């Protein structure tokens, strides 16, 4: 009887650990930054080449409403991020602005911080913006976004900021039907349902809802946009994809 109970206990412990491990792996998968999810999916398609990309994080800081509070925040950020090169824009009646920039030669990443106070409807409103940009995607970038990027966001923002992730690239396929075929491929790739679309001879734009991303932009739960453009028959087609919307010009 003792041996039976011991075996049963071992089985229960094993089953419990299995459930915990599965649960943890699910949490980790779900907590991946959107840019990492997007790149991982796009890289599975051999016809797609990833080029420029950007992650822009933005929040309204309601605690900064006076010039003194603005200056205090800029001074604190300068101390916190000495590796950034800081620049002040000339103050005017409408508000104040400070920008910071740093470029990492090894990773190829450009990081920027902007703090801007402007007048809106007779009140001062302060925006804090943090952006990371790259000209290509490197393997080390995934680690940056799960560590350094998260630390920056926690330091810079008070609440939960809006995050806009965007990727440009090209398609190694000059078939006549590439716009239609890749539109369907991208919808399937991102497990997305089309909400709105624009179709022209050499251009397609899609707004959709994807089950992979949690930040909706509208009541229709729009959280994904992508566009495809080709210059003509035989020319390479370019694409841009973003969540919840595209922030690059296309």
C-alpha positions as CSV (number, residue, x, y, z in Angstrom):
1,X,0.0,0.0,0.0
2,X,2.9,2.3,0.9
3,X,4.6,1.6,-2.4
4,X,1.4,2.3,-4.3
5,X,0.9,5.6,-2.5
6,X,4.5,6.5,-3.1
7,X,4.1,5.8,-6.8
8,X,0.9,7.8,-7.0
9,X,2.5,10.8,-5.2
10,X,5.5,10.7,-7.6
11,X,3.0,10.7,-10.5
12,X,1.1,13.6,-9.1
13,X,4.3,15.6,-8.5
14,X,5.5,14.9,-12.0
15,X,2.1,15.8,-13.5
16,X,2.1,19.1,-11.4
17,X,5.6,20.0,-12.6
18,X,4.5,19.3,-16.2
19,X,1.5,21.6,-15.9
20,X,3.7,24.3,-14.3
21,X,6.3,24.0,-17.1
22,X,3.7,24.1,-19.8
23,X,2.1,27.1,-18.1
24,X,5.4,28.9,-17.8
25,X,6.3,28.3,-21.4
26,X,2.9,29.7,-22.5
27,X,3.4,32.8,-20.4
28,X,6.9,33.3,-21.8
29,X,5.6,32.9,-25.4
30,X,2.7,35.3,-24.7
31,X,5.1,37.9,-23.1
32,X,7.3,38.1,-26.2
33,X,7.4,41.7,-27.4
34,X,5.3,42.3,-30.6
35,X,8.4,43.1,-32.7
36,X,10.0,39.8,-31.8
37,X,6.8,37.9,-32.6
38,X,6.5,39.7,-36.0
39,X,10.1,39.1,-37.0
40,X,9.9,35.4,-36.0
41,X,6.8,34.9,-38.3
42,X,8.2,36.9,-41.2
43,X,11.5,35.1,-41.2
44,X,9.7,31.8,-41.7
45,X,8.7,33.0,-45.3
46,X,11.8,32.6,-47.5
47,X,10.4,35.1,-50.0
48,X,10.5,38.0,-47.4
49,X,13.5,40.1,-46.6
50,X,13.3,42.3,-43.5
51,X,14.8,45.8,-43.7
52,X,14.2,48.8,-41.5
53,X,12.2,48.4,-38.4
54,X,11.1,50.6,-35.5
55,X,9.4,50.2,-32.0
56,X,7.9,53.5,-30.7
57,X,6.6,53.7,-27.2
58,X,4.5,56.7,-26.1
59,X,2.7,57.9,-23.0
60,X,1.0,61.1,-21.8
61,X,2.6,62.2,-18.5
62,X,0.0,64.1,-16.5
63,X,2.4,64.8,-13.7
64,X,4.4,67.3,-15.7
65,X,2.5,70.5,-16.3
66,X,4.9,73.3,-15.3
67,X,8.3,74.5,-16.7
68,X,9.9,73.6,-13.3
69,X,8.5,70.0,-13.5
70,X,9.7,69.7,-17.1
71,X,13.2,70.8,-16.2
72,X,13.4,68.5,-13.2
73,X,12.4,65.5,-15.4
74,X,14.9,66.3,-18.1
75,X,17.7,66.7,-15.4
76,X,16.7,63.3,-13.9
77,X,16.7,61.6,-17.3
78,X,20.2,63.0,-18.1
79,X,21.5,61.5,-14.9
80,X,19.8,58.2,-15.6
81,X,21.0,58.0,-19.2
82,X,24.4,59.6,-19.5
83,X,25.3,57.6,-22.6
84,X,22.6,59.5,-24.5
85,X,23.4,62.8,-26.3
86,X,20.9,65.4,-25.2
87,X,19.6,68.3,-27.1
88,X,17.2,71.1,-26.1
89,X,14.8,72.7,-28.6
90,X,14.3,76.4,-28.2
91,X,11.4,77.1,-25.8
92,X,8.4,79.0,-27.1
93,X,5.0,80.0,-25.9
94,X,3.4,76.7,-26.9
95,X,5.8,74.5,-24.9
96,X,9.2,72.9,-24.3
97,X,11.0,70.0,-25.9
98,X,14.1,67.9,-25.1
99,X,15.6,65.0,-27.2
100,X,18.2,62.4,-26.6
101,X,19.9,60.0,-28.9
102,X,22.4,57.1,-28.7
103,X,23.7,54.7,-31.3
104,X,25.2,51.3,-30.6
105,X,27.8,50.4,-33.2
106,X,27.9,46.7,-32.3
107,X,24.1,46.1,-32.4
108,X,23.3,48.7,-35.0
109,X,20.5,50.0,-32.8
110,X,19.5,53.7,-32.5
111,X,17.6,54.7,-29.3
112,X,15.9,58.0,-28.8
113,X,14.0,59.7,-26.0
114,X,11.8,62.7,-26.5
115,X,10.0,64.7,-23.8
116,X,7.6,67.4,-25.1
117,X,5.2,69.7,-23.3
118,X,2.7,71.4,-25.5
119,X,-0.5,73.4,-25.0
120,X,-3.7,71.6,-25.9
121,X,-7.1,73.1,-25.1
122,X,-5.6,75.7,-22.7
123,X,-3.8,72.9,-20.7
124,X,-0.2,71.8,-20.8
125,X,0.2,68.2,-21.9
126,X,3.5,66.3,-21.8
127,X,4.4,63.4,-24.1
128,X,7.2,61.0,-23.4
129,X,8.4,59.0,-26.4
130,X,11.0,56.2,-26.5
131,X,11.9,54.7,-29.9
132,X,14.3,52.0,-31.0
133,X,15.2,51.7,-34.7
134,X,17.4,49.4,-36.8
135,X,18.3,48.9,-40.4
136,X,18.4,45.1,-40.2
137,X,17.3,42.5,-37.7
138,X,20.1,40.7,-35.8
139,X,19.7,37.7,-33.5
140,X,20.8,39.7,-30.5
141,X,17.9,42.1,-30.9
142,X,15.5,39.6,-29.4
143,X,17.5,39.6,-26.1
144,X,17.6,43.4,-26.2
145,X,13.8,43.7,-26.3
146,X,13.2,41.1,-23.5
147,X,15.8,42.8,-21.2
148,X,17.1,46.3,-21.9
149,X,14.0,47.6,-23.7
150,X,11.7,46.4,-20.8
151,X,13.9,48.1,-18.3
152,X,13.8,51.4,-20.3
153,X,10.0,51.2,-20.5
154,X,9.7,50.6,-16.7
155,X,12.1,53.6,-16.0
156,X,10.6,56.1,-18.5
157,X,6.9,55.5,-18.2
158,X,4.5,55.8,-15.3
159,X,1.7,53.6,-16.5
160,X,1.2,51.3,-19.5
161,X,2.4,53.1,-22.6
162,X,1.2,52.6,-26.2
163,X,3.7,50.6,-28.2
164,X,3.9,50.7,-32.0
165,X,6.0,48.1,-33.8
166,X,6.7,48.4,-37.5
167,X,8.8,46.5,-40.1
168,X,9.7,47.3,-43.7
169,X,10.9,44.8,-46.2
170,X,10.8,43.4,-49.7
171,X,9.4,40.3,-51.4
172,X,11.6,38.2,-53.6
173,X,8.7,37.4,-56.0
174,X,7.9,39.4,-59.1
175,X,4.9,37.4,-60.2
176,X,1.8,39.3,-61.4
177,X,-0.3,37.9,-58.6
178,X,2.1,38.7,-55.7
179,X,-0.1,41.4,-54.2
180,X,-3.1,39.0,-53.9
181,X,-1.1,35.9,-52.8
182,X,1.0,37.7,-50.2
183,X,-2.0,39.5,-48.8
184,X,-3.5,36.1,-48.1
185,X,-0.2,34.8,-46.8
186,X,0.2,37.7,-44.3
187,X,-3.4,37.3,-43.0
188,X,-2.8,33.6,-42.4
189,X,0.7,34.2,-41.0
190,X,-0.6,36.7,-38.4
191,X,-3.8,34.7,-37.7
192,X,-5.7,37.9,-38.7
193,X,-9.2,38.8,-39.8
194,X,-9.5,41.6,-42.4
195,X,-11.5,44.7,-41.2
196,X,-10.8,47.3,-43.9
197,X,-8.8,47.2,-47.1
198,X,-7.7,49.3,-50.1
199,X,-6.9,47.6,-53.4
200,X,-5.3,49.3,-56.3
201,X,-3.3,48.1,-59.3
202,X,0.1,48.2,-57.7
203,X,-0.9,48.7,-54.0
204,X,-2.8,46.9,-51.3
205,X,-3.4,48.0,-47.7
206,X,-5.1,45.9,-45.1
207,X,-6.3,46.8,-41.6
208,X,-7.1,43.7,-39.5
209,X,-7.5,42.1,-36.1
210,X,-4.9,39.5,-35.1
211,X,-5.3,37.1,-32.2
212,X,-1.5,37.4,-31.7
213,X,-1.5,41.0,-30.4
214,X,-3.4,42.4,-27.4
215,X,-3.3,46.2,-28.1
216,X,-6.5,47.1,-30.0
217,X,-6.8,50.6,-31.6
218,X,-10.5,50.8,-32.3
219,X,-13.8,49.3,-31.1
220,X,-13.5,46.8,-34.1
221,X,-10.3,45.6,-32.3
222,X,-8.0,46.7,-35.2
223,X,-4.5,45.8,-34.1
224,X,-2.6,45.0,-37.3
225,X,-1.9,46.9,-40.6
226,X,0.2,46.0,-43.6
227,X,0.7,47.4,-47.0
228,X,2.2,46.0,-50.2
229,X,3.4,48.1,-53.1
230,X,5.0,47.1,-56.4
231,X,6.4,49.5,-59.1
232,X,5.2,47.3,-61.9
233,X,5.6,44.0,-63.7
234,X,8.9,42.3,-63.0
235,X,9.8,44.8,-60.2
236,X,10.4,43.9,-56.6
237,X,7.4,44.3,-54.2
238,X,7.9,46.1,-50.9
239,X,5.9,45.5,-47.8
240,X,5.4,47.2,-44.4
241,X,3.6,45.7,-41.4
242,X,2.8,47.2,-38.1
243,X,0.9,46.7,-34.9
244,X,-1.5,48.2,-33.9
245,X,-0.9,50.4,-36.9
246,X,1.8,51.3,-39.4
247,X,4.0,54.2,-38.3
248,X,6.3,54.2,-41.4
249,X,5.5,56.1,-44.5
250,X,4.4,53.8,-47.4
